[in-house]
Amino acid sequence: MITPASETYLLTRAEQPGSHTIEVFKRLGGYAAIEKVLKQGISRSDVTTEVKNSGLRGRGGAGFPTGLKWTFMPDPEKDPRTRYMAVNADESEPGTCKDRVLMREDPHGLIEGCLLAAYAMQLSAVYIYVRGEYRVPYDRLQAAIDEARAANLVGENILGTDFSCEIHMHKGAGAYICGEETGLMESLEGKRGHPRPKPPFPAGFGLWGQPTTVNNVESIFNVPFIINKGAQWFRGMGTEASPGNFLCGISGHVNRPGIYEVPLGISAETILNEYAGGVWKGRKLKGWFPGGSSTGILPAEMISTAMDHDSIKGVGSMFGTGAMIILDETACTVRASRVLAHFYDHESCGQCSQCREGTQWLYQIFARIEAGKGEVGDLEALERISKQMAPGKTICALADAAAIPTLAVLRHFHDELEAHIREGCCPLRSKGEGGQSQSAQEVHA
Amino acid sequence: MALTDALKSEFEELVKKYPQRRAGLIPALHRCQEDLGGWISPEIMEDLAEFFELEPIEVYGVASFYPMFKLRPQGKHVIGICENVACDLRGSDEIIDQVCKLTGAPDGGTSADGKFTVERLQCQGACTTAPMFDLDGVYHEELDADKVAAILGELQ
């Protein structure tokens, strides 16, 4: 029995046939928010204030308040430079696949959000940076922009007013680091996706050196609902510090993996058991990532934690993208750590030595522990290297994303790691409990 | 000249989206790879350098940074299998073994007949429908042995 969220809105349209077309979108109330703003002459600052008052926090991983971010853009009276927004649709945090669904099934919802952001921040253009592998979402968005242009909703003098805005699609090419906002901007400029040191922040020096705001797809997608129904309505869902609903992608060892719309503050246990049908094959829960692979793994006994920024932080992890990855009792945490350490090694851009070298060492050490060749002192080495990589020691947070989950697995699954080294193999497999089939040696021979 | 006139005129339109010409480089690399044989040859990089008013090494620097750009010829069909954690938990290693067996391609290489290239990919954003692979640019999700056999069977 599913306990219904107080109200749902993010996926309501997406469930209707033809939801990606302008006809269905408008029939379901789409473009009402931008029309209301333009026709009623609601001021630009009132739009920003409404978003700020809603308490909407960025859904891309950092949880920064969206409206507050908008206010960092310089006053155009004093700073006449061209102003941009880049929508971060480079969704590539392991476990995360919510933006893909929004863009594929409800592309006009994102476009309407872009228009409101463009109006509020007086932007001249918006670039939607979609990861290159998302071909269907890209094509759906491009078709939606074309439809919106034909309906005088994109381009010059939108709906006969003096508001004009261009929305351009841009395709990435498979680099995780381009999901980092300054790496994304470098990539959009046609360069290697090397993150920039901050400061200067994007609002002062962004795309092509101009004032720029970078927002996640789901964050922008929330904006038309907030403008239509008001900040107070939005605050009626979720928690005081983390209002609204979010899309929780739940993957791994569950009966019904999927993307579920739930209010912030719902317990992780409710999502796991009532939405995702519980741990699969009648097995017990071993551990879970609360918000993508860059958020430290938590043990089974913490599954009753509420899914919101403060609660997850309170148990020593991060809310991240809200993408839960579930490990059952047969999963090997050394193997999962090796898979992820390999990922961060592969994706490090190589600018900072702590990250370039550190991710490689973490991978090598996890691989040898998994292969039964762990050495005394390896766990101390993992901890020492991680603490040399993070927090905040590099240009961007990729090193933190590799190091902090390493410290989490050491904290919560120390015994299992130690048993691998002591027994020279996976303790789960040696006990004949099944586990996973292939050793790291075979994988990387 | 590897770059066709059709692509060049397409790229002239493309660069109008941006205040600086160079921003069109990554989308242009995609179009070249799609239309000109499935990989980015040194000749393509030289032509793109000329088009974008860059040094060839700058184009190489960009092309080699992004995993989607292939700097060597690929098989007729390219199968990229996600090996990241959500897929790994749902058995992607077995999918990789099966695909290699059925195609005759080594893990991370091309079959002797040039028909198939198999590669491991990082997270593709199909975690709730894991395991998955990308076959010639199309996602196939919720894979199991029967489904893989059926999909690859159609290519034989």
Interface residues (C-beta under 8 A of the other chain):
Chain A: T82 E91 S92 E93 P94 G95 T96 C97 D99 R100 R131 G132 E133 Y134 R135 V136 H168 H170 K171 G172 A173 G174 A175 Y176 S187 L188 E189 G190 K191 R192 G193 W208 G249 I250 S251 G252 H253 P257 G258 I259 F289 S293 A323 I325 I326 L327 A331 R335 A336 V339 L340 F343 H346 E347 C349 Q436 S437 Q438 V443
Chain B: K17 Y18 P19 Q20 R22 A23 G24 L25 I26 P27 L29 H30 F52 G61 V62 F65 Y66 P67 M68 F69 E83 N84 V85 A86 D88 L89 R90 D93 E94 Q122 C123 Q124 G125 A126 C127 T128 T129 A130 D134 G137 V138 Y139
